[in-house]
Amino acid sequence: MYSMDDTQVARTIELNDGTQMPVLGLGTWKSSHLPRTSVQGAVEAAIAAGYRHIDTAYNYRNEADIGKALCSKMKQGIIRRQDVFIVSKLCYTHHAPEDIPLCLNKSLNDLQLDYLDLYLVHFPVGLKKEGDELFPKQDRKMLTTDIDYVDVWRGMEALQASGKVKSIGVSNFSILQLERLLALCRVPPAVNQVELHPYLVQTDMIEFCKSRNIALTAYSPFGSPARPPSELFAGESDPYKILEDEVVADVAKRHRHTPAQVLLRYHVQQGIAVIPKSDKPHHILENTKIFDFSLTAEDMRALKGLDRGWRSCRLDEVKSHPYYPFV
Ligand SMILES: NC(=O)c1ccc[n+]([C@@H]2O[C@H](COP(=O)([O-])OP(=O)(O)OC[C@H]3O[C@@H](n4cnc5c(N)ncnc54)[C@H](OP(=O)(O)O)[C@@H]3O)[C@@H](O)[C@H]2O)c1
């Protein structure tokens, strides 16, 4: 894994189970506050632009539209199932042993697939399953469970053994939580998908994952700029706009690329997969043009120098839970 050189970065990352994960994927999370645009169109545009990795999740509630896009591209003979790397995530409302396969089956049905390439535990803290509610609350307090993520991981191991998921991993896990999984479980996580960008460099996480052969996927590479301050995962107000940062703009200008391309190149050059979200065909295409230039050591230093430990995704509502990862 992490095979790279400065000019020719690898287009795939080898996971610790031998699977190849494309380094660039399309993110598909949509804010419920934004006008609903077609994720089906975004996935079709992405496949046409060469993306072969699609990131989704049960709780994005758009897997049926993604399934339509995949099905249509397969019917047209543009892709075969084995050409695309499809990632989904176990919802935190489905951490109970009997709910884990239900959640996977719903995603598989919606996506019209008989297996996933990678299935992630979305978040280490579980929430109560209350009908269809994604964020169950009582008296404005989030209803959490005390289900241990180690037990959830055993359920993930069983899914992998069933053949319905090729690789298994986690998302939003801390170093301590990864260490505990590695110590107690049979299968090591192949991936930890976490928020990463120059405002949240996470050097310790990068070094830890590298040393334990756990691949990283960077989510919200642009700091999730469309996320309204009131959105559940957001901070009270998010003053930071990485895409407009002067240092990023300066690096971009020198390389005759865009700030978005610099922010994506920043990850792939470190051997980290990245999953920018867009539903604009011109952005989707722009975000693929990251393999024809190389950031210098000085550029990387300047970008990392922007670190301020800022997260767009904090889930403050469960901060007091013992498994809350961002401490
Ligand atoms: N595991 C987790 O807990 C977790 C959490 C958050 C996100 N994720 C995953 O990571 C993906 C990406 O994160 P995100 O959606 O939070 O945000 P993001 O990728 O940081 O930012 C997406 C925003 O950037 C804009 N954008 C995309 N390309 C652009 C370009 N070339 N120039 C200017 N603006 C551009 C998009 O607008 P347009 O659509 O208008 O282009 C959209 O508003 C998600 O979609 C999801 O798949 C995972």
The ligand as a MOL file (V3000), in Angstrom:
LIG
                    3D

  0  0  0     0  0            999 V3000
M  V30 BEGIN CTAB
M  V30 COUNTS 48 52 0 0 0
M  V30 BEGIN ATOM
M  V30 1 N -17.8250 8.8310 6.5880 0
M  V30 2 C -18.4110 9.9510 6.9430 0
M  V30 3 O -18.8400 10.1420 8.0990 0
M  V30 4 C -18.5450 11.0450 5.9310 0
M  V30 5 C -18.8500 12.3550 6.3440 0
M  V30 6 C -18.9430 13.3420 5.3790 0
M  V30 7 C -18.7340 13.0240 4.0350 0
M  V30 8 N -18.4690 11.7390 3.6530 0 CHG=1
M  V30 9 C -18.2740 11.3770 2.2200 0
M  V30 10 O -17.3360 12.2700 1.6510 0
M  V30 11 C -17.9240 12.9080 0.5240 0
M  V30 12 C -17.3440 14.3010 0.3300 0
M  V30 13 O -17.5660 15.1290 1.4550 0
M  V30 14 P -18.6840 16.2930 1.4980 0
M  V30 15 O -19.8110 15.9450 0.5910 0
M  V30 16 O -18.9690 16.5140 2.9330 0 CHG=-1
M  V30 17 O -17.9710 17.5940 0.9760 0
M  V30 18 P -16.7600 18.0140 0.0140 0
M  V30 19 O -16.4820 16.9620 -0.9980 0
M  V30 20 O -15.6800 18.5390 0.8750 0
M  V30 21 O -17.4100 19.2570 -0.7060 0
M  V30 22 C -18.4990 19.1300 -1.5890 0
M  V30 23 C -18.8410 20.5320 -2.0680 0
M  V30 24 O -17.7660 21.0350 -2.8780 0
M  V30 25 C -18.3050 21.5120 -4.1170 0
M  V30 26 N -17.3330 21.1820 -5.1780 0
M  V30 27 C -17.0300 19.9540 -5.6680 0
M  V30 28 N -16.0930 20.0510 -6.6230 0
M  V30 29 C -15.8000 21.3580 -6.7380 0
M  V30 30 C -14.9080 22.0780 -7.5750 0
M  V30 31 N -14.1270 21.4690 -8.4540 0
M  V30 32 N -14.8560 23.4330 -7.4360 0
M  V30 33 C -15.6470 24.0620 -6.5150 0
M  V30 34 N -16.5170 23.4320 -5.7050 0
M  V30 35 C -16.5850 22.0870 -5.8180 0
M  V30 36 C -19.6020 20.7750 -4.3150 0
M  V30 37 O -20.4880 21.5620 -5.0460 0
M  V30 38 P -21.1640 21.0390 -6.4330 0
M  V30 39 O -21.9440 19.7920 -6.1160 0
M  V30 40 O -22.0090 22.1960 -6.8120 0
M  V30 41 O -20.0230 20.7790 -7.3750 0
M  V30 42 C -20.1020 20.6010 -2.8920 0
M  V30 43 O -20.8090 21.7320 -2.4600 0
M  V30 44 C -19.4200 12.8790 0.8660 0
M  V30 45 O -20.2290 13.1950 -0.2400 0
M  V30 46 C -19.5570 11.4930 1.3910 0
M  V30 47 O -19.5760 10.5530 0.3380 0
M  V30 48 C -18.3420 10.7540 4.5830 0
M  V30 END ATOM
M  V30 BEGIN BOND
M  V30 1 1 1 2
M  V30 2 2 2 3
M  V30 3 1 2 4
M  V30 4 1 4 5
M  V30 5 2 4 48
M  V30 6 2 5 6
M  V30 7 1 6 7
M  V30 8 2 7 8
M  V30 9 1 8 9
M  V30 10 1 8 48
M  V30 11 1 9 10
M  V30 12 1 9 46
M  V30 13 1 10 11
M  V30 14 1 11 12
M  V30 15 1 11 44
M  V30 16 1 12 13
M  V30 17 1 13 14
M  V30 18 2 14 15
M  V30 19 1 14 16
M  V30 20 1 14 17
M  V30 21 1 17 18
M  V30 22 2 18 19
M  V30 23 1 18 20
M  V30 24 1 18 21
M  V30 25 1 21 22
M  V30 26 1 22 23
M  V30 27 1 23 24
M  V30 28 1 23 42
M  V30 29 1 24 25
M  V30 30 1 25 26
M  V30 31 1 25 36
M  V30 32 1 26 27
M  V30 33 1 26 35
M  V30 34 2 27 28
M  V30 35 1 28 29
M  V30 36 1 29 30
M  V30 37 2 29 35
M  V30 38 1 30 31
M  V30 39 2 30 32
M  V30 40 1 32 33
M  V30 41 2 33 34
M  V30 42 1 34 35
M  V30 43 1 36 37
M  V30 44 1 36 42
M  V30 45 1 37 38
M  V30 46 2 38 39
M  V30 47 1 38 40
M  V30 48 1 38 41
M  V30 49 1 42 43
M  V30 50 1 44 45
M  V30 51 1 44 46
M  V30 52 1 46 47
M  V30 END BOND
M  V30 END CTAB
M  END
